[in-house]
């Protein structure tokens, strides 16, 4: 259980219902351990910048992926870069689902208008 407590302390996101169900937790532990091993080994270097826009999204209170790390994605593009922070931590996706969906919709609509200009009829 020390492993699960440490993972939850660092990353959060393990639902209380899972932690309180030892038989479920036991089934998930091998996958969780493999994910954490992979996560801790990854070293990423930026390749040649891509000719596409990049939107980096994150949680304002995320201790694992703070704003300065998200801003690093700008070096991966040679065109537009957007950084958008939402209320919440590492799992802001769960906390801010509606706001996130609206943001993605706005970005996609703006991109589609740029590609397919509206015509006055």
Jmol script that loads the backbone (N, CA, C; Angstrom):
load data "model"
ATOM      1  N   UNK A   1       0.801  -1.203   0.000  1.00  0.00           N
ATOM      2  CA  UNK A   1       0.000   0.000   0.000  1.00  0.00           C
ATOM      3  C   UNK A   1       0.845   1.269   0.000  1.00  0.00           C
ATOM      4  N   UNK A   2       2.100   1.152   0.438  1.00  0.00           N
ATOM      5  CA  UNK A   2       2.971   2.333   0.454  1.00  0.00           C
ATOM      6  C   UNK A   2       3.152   2.876  -0.962  1.00  0.00           C
ATOM      7  N   UNK A   3       3.266   1.966  -1.939  1.00  0.00           N
ATOM      8  CA  UNK A   3       3.419   2.383  -3.336  1.00  0.00           C
ATOM      9  C   UNK A   3       2.198   3.188  -3.783  1.00  0.00           C
ATOM     10  N   UNK A   4       1.023   2.681  -3.501  1.00  0.00           N
ATOM     11  CA  UNK A   4      -0.218   3.355  -3.897  1.00  0.00           C
ATOM     12  C   UNK A   4      -0.323   4.717  -3.219  1.00  0.00           C
ATOM     13  N   UNK A   5       0.012   4.786  -1.947  1.00  0.00           N
ATOM     14  CA  UNK A   5      -0.037   6.065  -1.226  1.00  0.00           C
ATOM     15  C   UNK A   5       0.930   7.072  -1.834  1.00  0.00           C
ATOM     16  N   UNK A   6       2.136   6.617  -2.187  1.00  0.00           N
ATOM     17  CA  UNK A   6       3.125   7.518  -2.786  1.00  0.00           C
ATOM     18  C   UNK A   6       2.673   7.995  -4.166  1.00  0.00           C
ATOM     19  N   UNK A   7       2.156   7.088  -4.973  1.00  0.00           N
ATOM     20  CA  UNK A   7       1.655   7.466  -6.302  1.00  0.00           C
ATOM     21  C   UNK A   7       0.518   8.472  -6.161  1.00  0.00           C
ATOM     22  N   UNK A   8      -0.385   8.211  -5.255  1.00  0.00           N
ATOM     23  CA  UNK A   8      -1.514   9.119  -5.073  1.00  0.00           C
ATOM     24  C   UNK A   8      -1.056  10.468  -4.532  1.00  0.00           C
ATOM     25  N   UNK A   9      -0.035  10.479  -3.692  1.00  0.00           N
ATOM     26  CA  UNK A   9       0.510  11.738  -3.166  1.00  0.00           C
ATOM     27  C   UNK A   9       1.158  12.548  -4.292  1.00  0.00           C
ATOM     28  N   UNK A  10       1.960  11.873  -5.133  1.00  0.00           N
ATOM     29  CA  UNK A  10       2.655  12.572  -6.223  1.00  0.00           C
ATOM     30  C   UNK A  10       1.730  13.001  -7.348  1.00  0.00           C
ATOM     31  N   UNK A  11       0.885  12.082  -7.786  1.00  0.00           N
ATOM     32  CA  UNK A  11       0.110  12.296  -9.001  1.00  0.00           C
ATOM     33  C   UNK A  11      -1.381  12.496  -8.765  1.00  0.00           C
ATOM     34  N   UNK A  12      -1.888  11.970  -7.662  1.00  0.00           N
ATOM     35  CA  UNK A  12      -3.324  12.027  -7.433  1.00  0.00           C
ATOM     36  C   UNK A  12      -4.050  11.144  -8.442  1.00  0.00           C
ATOM     37  N   UNK A  13      -5.350  11.223  -8.432  1.00  0.00           N
ATOM     38  CA  UNK A  13      -6.122  10.564  -9.468  1.00  0.00           C
ATOM     39  C   UNK A  13      -6.565   9.145  -9.204  1.00  0.00           C
ATOM     40  N   UNK A  14      -6.091   8.507  -8.126  1.00  0.00           N
ATOM     41  CA  UNK A  14      -6.584   7.164  -7.821  1.00  0.00           C
ATOM     42  C   UNK A  14      -7.852   7.340  -6.984  1.00  0.00           C
ATOM     43  N   UNK A  15      -8.987   6.962  -7.548  1.00  0.00           N
ATOM     44  CA  UNK A  15     -10.245   7.155  -6.816  1.00  0.00           C
ATOM     45  C   UNK A  15     -10.256   6.410  -5.483  1.00  0.00           C
ATOM     46  N   UNK A  16     -10.859   7.017  -4.495  1.00  0.00           N
ATOM     47  CA  UNK A  16     -10.965   6.429  -3.160  1.00  0.00           C
ATOM     48  C   UNK A  16     -11.612   5.051  -3.220  1.00  0.00           C
ATOM     49  N   UNK A  17     -12.598   4.885  -4.120  1.00  0.00           N
ATOM     50  CA  UNK A  17     -13.289   3.599  -4.248  1.00  0.00           C
ATOM     51  C   UNK A  17     -12.327   2.479  -4.647  1.00  0.00           C
ATOM     52  N   UNK A  18     -11.326   2.809  -5.456  1.00  0.00           N
ATOM     53  CA  UNK A  18     -10.325   1.812  -5.880  1.00  0.00           C
ATOM     54  C   UNK A  18      -9.401   1.489  -4.710  1.00  0.00           C
ATOM     55  N   UNK A  19      -8.948   2.527  -4.022  1.00  0.00           N
ATOM     56  CA  UNK A  19      -8.044   2.324  -2.885  1.00  0.00           C
ATOM     57  C   UNK A  19      -8.719   1.470  -1.811  1.00  0.00           C
ATOM     58  N   UNK A  20     -10.011   1.649  -1.644  1.00  0.00           N
ATOM     59  CA  UNK A  20     -10.742   0.917  -0.610  1.00  0.00           C
ATOM     60  C   UNK A  20     -11.234  -0.462  -1.063  1.00  0.00           C
ATOM     61  N   UNK A  21     -10.899  -0.859  -2.290  1.00  0.00           N
ATOM     62  CA  UNK A  21     -11.298  -2.181  -2.800  1.00  0.00           C
ATOM     63  C   UNK A  21     -10.032  -2.976  -3.118  1.00  0.00           C
ATOM     64  N   UNK A  22      -9.459  -3.680  -2.125  1.00  0.00           N
ATOM     65  CA  UNK A  22      -8.177  -4.367  -2.306  1.00  0.00           C
ATOM     66  C   UNK A  22      -8.138  -5.321  -3.499  1.00  0.00           C
ATOM     67  N   UNK A  23      -9.246  -5.999  -3.792  1.00  0.00           N
ATOM     68  CA  UNK A  23      -9.245  -6.946  -4.912  1.00  0.00           C
ATOM     69  C   UNK A  23      -9.116  -6.221  -6.254  1.00  0.00           C
ATOM     70  N   UNK A  24      -9.705  -5.049  -6.376  1.00  0.00           N
ATOM     71  CA  UNK A  24      -9.590  -4.248  -7.602  1.00  0.00           C
ATOM     72  C   UNK A  24      -8.195  -3.644  -7.679  1.00  0.00           C
ATOM     73  N   UNK A  25      -7.729  -3.114  -6.582  1.00  0.00           N
ATOM     74  CA  UNK A  25      -6.400  -2.512  -6.532  1.00  0.00           C
ATOM     75  C   UNK A  25      -5.331  -3.530  -6.906  1.00  0.00           C
ATOM     76  N   UNK A  26      -5.475  -4.757  -6.426  1.00  0.00           N
ATOM     77  CA  UNK A  26      -4.510  -5.809  -6.735  1.00  0.00           C
ATOM     78  C   UNK A  26      -4.469  -6.093  -8.239  1.00  0.00           C
ATOM     79  N   UNK A  27      -5.616  -6.042  -8.901  1.00  0.00           N
ATOM     80  CA  UNK A  27      -5.657  -6.256 -10.355  1.00  0.00           C
ATOM     81  C   UNK A  27      -4.989  -5.110 -11.109  1.00  0.00           C
ATOM     82  N   UNK A  28      -5.113  -3.895 -10.594  1.00  0.00           N
ATOM     83  CA  UNK A  28      -4.593  -2.717 -11.288  1.00  0.00           C
ATOM     84  C   UNK A  28      -3.124  -2.432 -11.003  1.00  0.00           C
ATOM     85  N   UNK A  29      -2.593  -2.969  -9.911  1.00  0.00           N
ATOM     86  CA  UNK A  29      -1.221  -2.645  -9.500  1.00  0.00           C
ATOM     87  C   UNK A  29      -0.162  -2.926 -10.562  1.00  0.00           C
ATOM     88  N   UNK A  30      -0.158  -4.072 -11.245  1.00  0.00           N
ATOM     89  CA  UNK A  30       0.886  -4.302 -12.253  1.00  0.00           C
ATOM     90  C   UNK A  30       0.901  -3.231 -13.349  1.00  0.00           C
ATOM     91  N   UNK A  31      -0.273  -2.842 -13.809  1.00  0.00           N
ATOM     92  CA  UNK A  31      -0.351  -1.804 -14.843  1.00  0.00           C
ATOM     93  C   UNK A  31       0.106  -0.462 -14.294  1.00  0.00           C
ATOM     94  N   UNK A  32      -0.325  -0.132 -13.097  1.00  0.00           N
ATOM     95  CA  UNK A  32       0.070   1.131 -12.476  1.00  0.00           C
ATOM     96  C   UNK A  32       1.581   1.194 -12.284  1.00  0.00           C
ATOM     97  N   UNK A  33       2.179   0.103 -11.810  1.00  0.00           N
ATOM     98  CA  UNK A  33       3.634   0.067 -11.614  1.00  0.00           C
ATOM     99  C   UNK A  33       4.367   0.214 -12.940  1.00  0.00           C
ATOM    100  N   UNK A  34       3.884  -0.453 -13.987  1.00  0.00           N
ATOM    101  CA  UNK A  34       4.515  -0.337 -15.307  1.00  0.00           C
ATOM    102  C   UNK A  34       4.406   1.092 -15.833  1.00  0.00           C
ATOM    103  N   UNK A  35       3.250   1.720 -15.644  1.00  0.00           N
ATOM    104  CA  UNK A  35       3.067   3.112 -16.081  1.00  0.00           C
ATOM    105  C   UNK A  35       4.048   4.044 -15.373  1.00  0.00           C
ATOM    106  N   UNK A  36       4.186   3.881 -14.073  1.00  0.00           N
ATOM    107  CA  UNK A  36       5.072   4.754 -13.298  1.00  0.00           C
ATOM    108  C   UNK A  36       6.527   4.526 -13.694  1.00  0.00           C
ATOM    109  N   UNK A  37       6.938   3.268 -13.889  1.00  0.00           N
ATOM    110  CA  UNK A  37       8.313   2.989 -14.344  1.00  0.00           C
ATOM    111  C   UNK A  37       8.589   3.682 -15.673  1.00  0.00           C
ATOM    112  N   UNK A  38       7.655   3.579 -16.601  1.00  0.00           N
ATOM    113  CA  UNK A  38       7.814   4.219 -17.909  1.00  0.00           C
ATOM    114  C   UNK A  38       7.877   5.729 -17.762  1.00  0.00           C
ATOM    115  N   UNK A  39       6.971   6.285 -16.998  1.00  0.00           N
ATOM    116  CA  UNK A  39       6.924   7.729 -16.784  1.00  0.00           C
ATOM    117  C   UNK A  39       8.237   8.258 -16.231  1.00  0.00           C
ATOM    118  N   UNK A  40       8.825   7.540 -15.294  1.00  0.00           N
ATOM    119  CA  UNK A  40      10.044   8.017 -14.648  1.00  0.00           C
ATOM    120  C   UNK A  40      11.289   7.814 -15.502  1.00  0.00           C
ATOM    121  N   UNK A  41      11.216   7.024 -16.581  1.00  0.00           N
ATOM    122  CA  UNK A  41      12.360   6.794 -17.462  1.00  0.00           C
ATOM    123  C   UNK A  41      12.378   7.713 -18.683  1.00  0.00           C
ATOM    124  N   UNK A  42      11.251   8.287 -19.022  1.00  0.00           N
ATOM    125  CA  UNK A  42      11.137   9.049 -20.268  1.00  0.00           C
ATOM    126  C   UNK A  42      12.015  10.292 -20.241  1.00  0.00           C
ATOM    127  N   UNK A  43      12.797  10.436 -21.291  1.00  0.00           N
ATOM    128  CA  UNK A  43      13.543  11.671 -21.534  1.00  0.00           C
ATOM    129  C   UNK A  43      13.154  12.131 -22.925  1.00  0.00           C
ATOM    130  N   UNK A  44      12.709  13.341 -23.032  1.00  0.00           N
ATOM    131  CA  UNK A  44      12.192  13.817 -24.299  1.00  0.00           C
ATOM    132  C   UNK A  44      12.982  15.033 -24.768  1.00  0.00           C
ATOM    133  N   UNK A  45      13.458  14.965 -25.982  1.00  0.00           N
ATOM    134  CA  UNK A  45      14.136  16.116 -26.572  1.00  0.00           C
ATOM    135  C   UNK A  45      13.329  16.562 -27.779  1.00  0.00           C
ATOM    136  N   UNK A  46      13.274  17.847 -27.984  1.00  0.00           N
ATOM    137  CA  UNK A  46      12.471  18.394 -29.073  1.00  0.00           C
ATOM    138  C   UNK A  46      13.113  18.094 -30.418  1.00  0.00           C
ATOM    139  N   UNK A  47      12.331  17.538 -31.340  1.00  0.00           N
ATOM    140  CA  UNK A  47      12.830  17.355 -32.697  1.00  0.00           C
ATOM    141  C   UNK A  47      12.711  18.679 -33.444  1.00  0.00           C
ATOM    142  N   UNK A  48      12.888  18.624 -34.731  1.00  0.00           N
ATOM    143  CA  UNK A  48      12.658  19.806 -35.556  1.00  0.00           C
ATOM    144  C   UNK A  48      11.216  20.259 -35.313  1.00  0.00           C
ATOM    145  N   UNK A  49      10.987  21.569 -35.131  1.00  0.00           N
ATOM    146  CA  UNK A  49       9.628  22.054 -34.888  1.00  0.00           C
ATOM    147  C   UNK A  49       8.658  21.612 -35.989  1.00  0.00           C
ATOM    148  N   UNK A  50       7.439  21.345 -35.585  1.00  0.00           N
ATOM    149  CA  UNK A  50       6.404  20.866 -36.497  1.00  0.00           C
ATOM    150  C   UNK A  50       5.666  22.036 -37.139  1.00  0.00           C
ATOM    151  N   UNK A  51       5.173  21.859 -38.373  1.00  0.00           N
ATOM    152  CA  UNK A  51       4.459  22.943 -39.062  1.00  0.00           C
ATOM    153  C   UNK A  51       2.970  22.967 -38.711  1.00  0.00           C
ATOM    154  N   UNK A  52       2.660  22.759 -37.452  1.00  0.00           N
ATOM    155  CA  UNK A  52       1.267  22.744 -36.996  1.00  0.00           C
ATOM    156  C   UNK A  52       1.129  23.601 -35.746  1.00  0.00           C
ATOM    157  N   UNK A  53      -0.092  24.035 -35.492  1.00  0.00           N
ATOM    158  CA  UNK A  53      -0.380  24.766 -34.259  1.00  0.00           C
ATOM    159  C   UNK A  53      -0.404  23.789 -33.091  1.00  0.00           C
ATOM    160  N   UNK A  54      -0.010  24.278 -31.929  1.00  0.00           N
ATOM    161  CA  UNK A  54      -0.061  23.460 -30.719  1.00  0.00           C
ATOM    162  C   UNK A  54      -0.777  24.248 -29.632  1.00  0.00           C
ATOM    163  N   UNK A  55      -1.712  23.580 -28.983  1.00  0.00           N
ATOM    164  CA  UNK A  55      -2.378  24.129 -27.805  1.00  0.00           C
ATOM    165  C   UNK A  55      -1.957  23.283 -26.613  1.00  0.00           C
ATOM    166  N   UNK A  56      -1.356  23.908 -25.617  1.00  0.00           N
ATOM    167  CA  UNK A  56      -0.972  23.210 -24.390  1.00  0.00           C
ATOM    168  C   UNK A  56      -2.000  23.563 -23.322  1.00  0.00           C
ATOM    169  N   UNK A  57      -2.584  22.540 -22.733  1.00  0.00           N
ATOM    170  CA  UNK A  57      -3.630  22.731 -21.739  1.00  0.00           C
ATOM    171  C   UNK A  57      -3.180  22.146 -20.416  1.00  0.00           C
ATOM    172  N   UNK A  58      -3.517  22.812 -19.325  1.00  0.00           N
ATOM    173  CA  UNK A  58      -3.110  22.292 -18.026  1.00  0.00           C
ATOM    174  C   UNK A  58      -3.924  22.865 -16.889  1.00  0.00           C
ATOM    175  N   UNK A  59      -3.654  22.349 -15.707  1.00  0.00           N
ATOM    176  CA  UNK A  59      -4.315  22.820 -14.501  1.00  0.00           C
ATOM    177  C   UNK A  59      -3.467  23.865 -13.792  1.00  0.00           C
ATOM    178  N   UNK A  60      -4.097  24.917 -13.320  1.00  0.00           N
ATOM    179  CA  UNK A  60      -3.374  25.998 -12.639  1.00  0.00           C
ATOM    180  C   UNK A  60      -2.623  25.521 -11.401  1.00  0.00           C
ATOM    181  N   UNK A  61      -3.146  24.502 -10.734  1.00  0.00           N
ATOM    182  CA  UNK A  61      -2.533  24.017  -9.494  1.00  0.00           C
ATOM    183  C   UNK A  61      -1.764  22.715  -9.685  1.00  0.00           C
ATOM    184  N   UNK A  62      -1.440  22.377 -10.922  1.00  0.00           N
ATOM    185  CA  UNK A  62      -0.747  21.119 -11.209  1.00  0.00           C
ATOM    186  C   UNK A  62       0.711  21.221 -10.774  1.00  0.00           C
ATOM    187  N   UNK A  63       1.095  20.433  -9.768  1.00  0.00           N
ATOM    188  CA  UNK A  63       2.481  20.436  -9.293  1.00  0.00           C
ATOM    189  C   UNK A  63       3.376  19.612 -10.205  1.00  0.00           C
ATOM    190  N   UNK A  64       2.806  18.650 -10.926  1.00  0.00           N
ATOM    191  CA  UNK A  64       3.606  17.776 -11.789  1.00  0.00           C
ATOM    192  C   UNK A  64       3.943  18.416 -13.121  1.00  0.00           C
ATOM    193  N   UNK A  65       2.990  19.155 -13.676  1.00  0.00           N
ATOM    194  CA  UNK A  65       3.200  19.801 -14.971  1.00  0.00           C
ATOM    195  C   UNK A  65       2.855  21.281 -14.810  1.00  0.00           C
ATOM    196  N   UNK A  66       3.785  22.045 -14.234  1.00  0.00           N
ATOM    197  CA  UNK A  66       3.514  23.467 -14.016  1.00  0.00           C
ATOM    198  C   UNK A  66       3.541  24.253 -15.331  1.00  0.00           C
ATOM    199  N   UNK A  67       3.104  25.483 -15.261  1.00  0.00           N
ATOM    200  CA  UNK A  67       2.981  26.339 -16.442  1.00  0.00           C
ATOM    201  C   UNK A  67       4.273  26.415 -17.248  1.00  0.00           C
ATOM    202  N   UNK A  68       5.429  26.506 -16.585  1.00  0.00           N
ATOM    203  CA  UNK A  68       6.683  26.635 -17.336  1.00  0.00           C
ATOM    204  C   UNK A  68       6.971  25.388 -18.183  1.00  0.00           C
ATOM    205  N   UNK A  69       6.570  24.207 -17.714  1.00  0.00           N
ATOM    206  CA  UNK A  69       6.754  23.000 -18.528  1.00  0.00           C
ATOM    207  C   UNK A  69       5.789  22.980 -19.704  1.00  0.00           C
ATOM    208  N   UNK A  70       4.563  23.403 -19.478  1.00  0.00           N
ATOM    209  CA  UNK A  70       3.608  23.485 -20.583  1.00  0.00           C
ATOM    210  C   UNK A  70       4.092  24.472 -21.639  1.00  0.00           C
ATOM    211  N   UNK A  71       4.656  25.581 -21.192  1.00  0.00           N
ATOM    212  CA  UNK A  71       5.157  26.592 -22.127  1.00  0.00           C
ATOM    213  C   UNK A  71       6.271  26.034 -23.007  1.00  0.00           C
ATOM    214  N   UNK A  72       6.962  25.005 -22.542  1.00  0.00           N
ATOM    215  CA  UNK A  72       8.020  24.383 -23.329  1.00  0.00           C
ATOM    216  C   UNK A  72       7.536  23.780 -24.634  1.00  0.00           C
ATOM    217  N   UNK A  73       6.241  23.496 -24.732  1.00  0.00           N
ATOM    218  CA  UNK A  73       5.693  22.954 -25.981  1.00  0.00           C
ATOM    219  C   UNK A  73       5.839  23.942 -27.135  1.00  0.00           C
ATOM    220  N   UNK A  74       6.017  25.206 -26.828  1.00  0.00           N
ATOM    221  CA  UNK A  74       6.153  26.208 -27.889  1.00  0.00           C
ATOM    222  C   UNK A  74       7.337  25.903 -28.797  1.00  0.00           C
ATOM    223  N   UNK A  75       8.384  25.283 -28.258  1.00  0.00           N
ATOM    224  CA  UNK A  75       9.561  24.967 -29.078  1.00  0.00           C
ATOM    225  C   UNK A  75       9.290  23.835 -30.072  1.00  0.00           C
ATOM    226  N   UNK A  76       8.152  23.172 -29.949  1.00  0.00           N
ATOM    227  CA  UNK A  76       7.816  22.062 -30.844  1.00  0.00           C
ATOM    228  C   UNK A  76       7.027  22.509 -32.072  1.00  0.00           C
ATOM    229  N   UNK A  77       6.720  23.800 -32.190  1.00  0.00           N
ATOM    230  CA  UNK A  77       5.953  24.272 -33.341  1.00  0.00           C
ATOM    231  C   UNK A  77       6.648  25.451 -34.002  1.00  0.00           C
ATOM    232  N   UNK A  78       6.463  25.533 -35.304  1.00  0.00           N
ATOM    233  CA  UNK A  78       6.981  26.707 -36.013  1.00  0.00           C
ATOM    234  C   UNK A  78       5.840  27.657 -36.376  1.00  0.00           C
ATOM    235  N   UNK A  79       4.637  27.370 -35.891  1.00  0.00           N
ATOM    236  CA  UNK A  79       3.494  28.259 -36.133  1.00  0.00           C
ATOM    237  C   UNK A  79       2.889  28.694 -34.799  1.00  0.00           C
ATOM    238  N   UNK A  80       1.573  28.678 -34.709  1.00  0.00           N
ATOM    239  CA  UNK A  80       0.869  29.186 -33.527  1.00  0.00           C
ATOM    240  C   UNK A  80       1.026  28.285 -32.309  1.00  0.00           C
ATOM    241  N   UNK A  81       1.153  28.931 -31.158  1.00  0.00           N
ATOM    242  CA  UNK A  81       1.182  28.216 -29.884  1.00  0.00           C
ATOM    243  C   UNK A  81       0.217  28.895 -28.926  1.00  0.00           C
ATOM    244  N   UNK A  82      -0.590  28.097 -28.248  1.00  0.00           N
ATOM    245  CA  UNK A  82      -1.517  28.622 -27.239  1.00  0.00           C
ATOM    246  C   UNK A  82      -1.323  27.854 -25.946  1.00  0.00           C
ATOM    247  N   UNK A  83      -1.347  28.579 -24.852  1.00  0.00           N
ATOM    248  CA  UNK A  83      -1.280  27.970 -23.523  1.00  0.00           C
ATOM    249  C   UNK A  83      -2.552  28.356 -22.780  1.00  0.00           C
ATOM    250  N   UNK A  84      -3.294  27.359 -22.329  1.00  0.00           N
ATOM    251  CA  UNK A  84      -4.541  27.611 -21.608  1.00  0.00           C
ATOM    252  C   UNK A  84      -4.526  26.835 -20.302  1.00  0.00           C
ATOM    253  N   UNK A  85      -4.690  27.555 -19.201  1.00  0.00           N
ATOM    254  CA  UNK A  85      -4.740  26.920 -17.885  1.00  0.00           C
ATOM    255  C   UNK A  85      -6.166  26.942 -17.351  1.00  0.00           C
ATOM    256  N   UNK A  86      -6.543  25.840 -16.722  1.00  0.00           N
ATOM    257  CA  UNK A  86      -7.865  25.689 -16.135  1.00  0.00           C
ATOM    258  C   UNK A  86      -7.719  25.556 -14.627  1.00  0.00           C
ATOM    259  N   UNK A  87      -8.777  25.884 -13.904  1.00  0.00           N
ATOM    260  CA  UNK A  87      -8.775  25.674 -12.456  1.00  0.00           C
ATOM    261  C   UNK A  87      -8.580  24.189 -12.189  1.00  0.00           C
ATOM    262  N   UNK A  88      -7.766  23.867 -11.190  1.00  0.00           N
ATOM    263  CA  UNK A  88      -7.583  22.474 -10.813  1.00  0.00           C
ATOM    264  C   UNK A  88      -6.134  22.048 -10.892  1.00  0.00           C
ATOM    265  N   UNK A  89      -5.910  20.802 -10.540  1.00  0.00           N
ATOM    266  CA  UNK A  89      -4.573  20.237 -10.506  1.00  0.00           C
ATOM    267  C   UNK A  89      -4.298  19.347 -11.700  1.00  0.00           C
ATOM    268  N   UNK A  90      -3.544  18.271 -11.457  1.00  0.00           N
ATOM    269  CA  UNK A  90      -3.122  17.381 -12.531  1.00  0.00           C
ATOM    270  C   UNK A  90      -4.311  16.722 -13.228  1.00  0.00           C
ATOM    271  N   UNK A  91      -5.386  16.521 -12.505  1.00  0.00           N
ATOM    272  CA  UNK A  91      -6.573  15.905 -13.092  1.00  0.00           C
ATOM    273  C   UNK A  91      -7.675  16.941 -13.310  1.00  0.00           C
ATOM    274  N   UNK A  92      -7.262  18.130 -13.766  1.00  0.00           N
ATOM    275  CA  UNK A  92      -8.216  19.191 -14.078  1.00  0.00           C
ATOM    276  C   UNK A  92      -9.230  18.714 -15.110  1.00  0.00           C
ATOM    277  N   UNK A  93      -8.851  17.727 -15.921  1.00  0.00           N
ATOM    278  CA  UNK A  93      -9.751  17.198 -16.948  1.00  0.00           C
ATOM    279  C   UNK A  93     -11.071  16.739 -16.340  1.00  0.00           C
ATOM    280  N   UNK A  94     -10.996  16.117 -15.182  1.00  0.00           N
ATOM    281  CA  UNK A  94     -12.211  15.662 -14.510  1.00  0.00           C
ATOM    282  C   UNK A  94     -12.960  16.829 -13.884  1.00  0.00           C
ATOM    283  N   UNK A  95     -12.197  17.764 -13.322  1.00  0.00           N
ATOM    284  CA  UNK A  95     -12.795  18.877 -12.588  1.00  0.00           C
ATOM    285  C   UNK A  95     -13.396  19.939 -13.510  1.00  0.00           C
ATOM    286  N   UNK A  96     -12.819  20.095 -14.687  1.00  0.00           N
ATOM    287  CA  UNK A  96     -13.205  21.191 -15.583  1.00  0.00           C
ATOM    288  C   UNK A  96     -13.654  20.690 -16.952  1.00  0.00           C
ATOM    289  N   UNK A  97     -14.307  19.554 -16.970  1.00  0.00           N
ATOM    290  CA  UNK A  97     -14.697  18.924 -18.242  1.00  0.00           C
ATOM    291  C   UNK A  97     -15.469  19.877 -19.158  1.00  0.00           C
ATOM    292  N   UNK A  98     -16.472  20.573 -18.651  1.00  0.00           N
ATOM    293  CA  UNK A  98     -17.292  21.465 -19.488  1.00  0.00           C
ATOM    294  C   UNK A  98     -16.467  22.613 -20.052  1.00  0.00           C
ATOM    295  N   UNK A  99     -15.658  23.241 -19.208  1.00  0.00           N
ATOM    296  CA  UNK A  99     -14.815  24.352 -19.666  1.00  0.00           C
ATOM    297  C   UNK A  99     -13.804  23.870 -20.698  1.00  0.00           C
ATOM    298  N   UNK A 100     -13.262  22.688 -20.496  1.00  0.00           N
ATOM    299  CA  UNK A 100     -12.294  22.125 -21.436  1.00  0.00           C
ATOM    300  C   UNK A 100     -12.949  21.854 -22.788  1.00  0.00           C
ATOM    301  N   UNK A 101     -14.128  21.258 -22.778  1.00  0.00           N
ATOM    302  CA  UNK A 101     -14.835  20.972 -24.028  1.00  0.00           C
ATOM    303  C   UNK A 101     -15.155  22.265 -24.770  1.00  0.00           C
ATOM    304  N   UNK A 102     -15.610  23.282 -24.054  1.00  0.00           N
ATOM    305  CA  UNK A 102     -15.893  24.576 -24.692  1.00  0.00           C
ATOM    306  C   UNK A 102     -14.636  25.181 -25.295  1.00  0.00           C
ATOM    307  N   UNK A 103     -13.521  25.088 -24.586  1.00  0.00           N
ATOM    308  CA  UNK A 103     -12.264  25.629 -25.099  1.00  0.00           C
ATOM    309  C   UNK A 103     -11.853  24.911 -26.391  1.00  0.00           C
ATOM    310  N   UNK A 104     -11.903  23.595 -26.379  1.00  0.00           N
ATOM    311  CA  UNK A 104     -11.526  22.821 -27.568  1.00  0.00           C
ATOM    312  C   UNK A 104     -12.460  23.147 -28.728  1.00  0.00           C
ATOM    313  N   UNK A 105     -13.741  23.266 -28.442  1.00  0.00           N
ATOM    314  CA  UNK A 105     -14.709  23.624 -29.477  1.00  0.00           C
ATOM    315  C   UNK A 105     -14.374  24.991 -30.080  1.00  0.00           C
ATOM    316  N   UNK A 106     -14.054  25.975 -29.233  1.00  0.00           N
ATOM    317  CA  UNK A 106     -13.695  27.311 -29.721  1.00  0.00           C
ATOM    318  C   UNK A 106     -12.462  27.267 -30.609  1.00  0.00           C
ATOM    319  N   UNK A 107     -11.444  26.517 -30.193  1.00  0.00           N
ATOM    320  CA  UNK A 107     -10.210  26.412 -30.985  1.00  0.00           C
ATOM    321  C   UNK A 107     -10.509  25.775 -32.337  1.00  0.00           C
ATOM    322  N   UNK A 108     -11.272  24.686 -32.335  1.00  0.00           N
ATOM    323  CA  UNK A 108     -11.589  24.002 -33.590  1.00  0.00           C
ATOM    324  C   UNK A 108     -12.440  24.868 -34.510  1.00  0.00           C
ATOM    325  N   UNK A 109     -13.396  25.597 -33.947  1.00  0.00           N
ATOM    326  CA  UNK A 109     -14.215  26.488 -34.770  1.00  0.00           C
ATOM    327  C   UNK A 109     -13.371  27.595 -35.387  1.00  0.00           C
ATOM    328  N   UNK A 110     -12.454  28.165 -34.619  1.00  0.00           N
ATOM    329  CA  UNK A 110     -11.575  29.211 -35.151  1.00  0.00           C
ATOM    330  C   UNK A 110     -10.704  28.658 -36.271  1.00  0.00           C
ATOM    331  N   UNK A 111     -10.173  27.452 -36.082  1.00  0.00           N
ATOM    332  CA  UNK A 111      -9.339  26.836 -37.122  1.00  0.00           C
ATOM    333  C   UNK A 111     -10.160  26.545 -38.371  1.00  0.00           C
ATOM    334  N   UNK A 112     -11.382  26.051 -38.204  1.00  0.00           N
ATOM    335  CA  UNK A 112     -12.198  25.728 -39.378  1.00  0.00           C
ATOM    336  C   UNK A 112     -12.589  26.998 -40.130  1.00  0.00           C
ATOM    337  N   UNK A 113     -12.841  28.108 -39.404  1.00  0.00           N
ATOM    338  CA  UNK A 113     -13.141  29.377 -40.083  1.00  0.00           C
ATOM    339  C   UNK A 113     -11.935  29.870 -40.873  1.00  0.00           C
ATOM    340  N   UNK A 114     -10.746  29.623 -40.369  1.00  0.00           N
ATOM    341  CA  UNK A 114      -9.533  30.049 -41.077  1.00  0.00           C
ATOM    342  C   UNK A 114      -9.337  29.225 -42.347  1.00  0.00           C
ATOM    343  N   UNK A 115      -9.732  27.965 -42.300  1.00  0.00           N
ATOM    344  CA  UNK A 115      -9.564  27.085 -43.460  1.00  0.00           C
ATOM    345  C   UNK A 115     -10.692  27.282 -44.465  1.00  0.00           C
ATOM    346  N   UNK A 116     -11.921  27.398 -43.970  1.00  0.00           N
ATOM    347  CA  UNK A 116     -13.094  27.543 -44.831  1.00  0.00           C
ATOM    348  C   UNK A 116     -13.771  28.865 -44.492  1.00  0.00           C
ATOM    349  N   UNK A 117     -13.354  29.945 -45.149  1.00  0.00           N
ATOM    350  CA  UNK A 117     -13.950  31.250 -44.841  1.00  0.00           C
ATOM    351  C   UNK A 117     -15.456  31.244 -45.121  1.00  0.00           C
ATOM    352  N   UNK A 118     -16.196  31.939 -44.285  1.00  0.00           N
ATOM    353  CA  UNK A 118     -17.638  32.036 -44.517  1.00  0.00           C
ATOM    354  C   UNK A 118     -17.889  32.994 -45.665  1.00  0.00           C
ATOM    355  N   UNK A 119     -18.935  32.727 -46.416  1.00  0.00           N
ATOM    356  CA  UNK A 119     -19.286  33.582 -47.550  1.00  0.00           C
ATOM    357  C   UNK A 119     -20.566  34.335 -47.222  1.00  0.00           C
ATOM    358  N   UNK A 120     -20.618  35.571 -47.647  1.00  0.00           N
ATOM    359  CA  UNK A 120     -21.858  36.341 -47.493  1.00  0.00           C
ATOM    360  C   UNK A 120     -22.819  35.904 -48.577  1.00  0.00           C
ATOM    361  N   UNK A 121     -23.961  35.435 -48.179  1.00  0.00           N
ATOM    362  CA  UNK A 121     -24.945  34.973 -49.170  1.00  0.00           C
ATOM    363  C   UNK A 121     -26.011  35.994 -49.393  1.00  0.00           C
TER     364      UNK A 121
END
end "model"
wireframe off; spacefill off
backbone 0.3
color backbone group
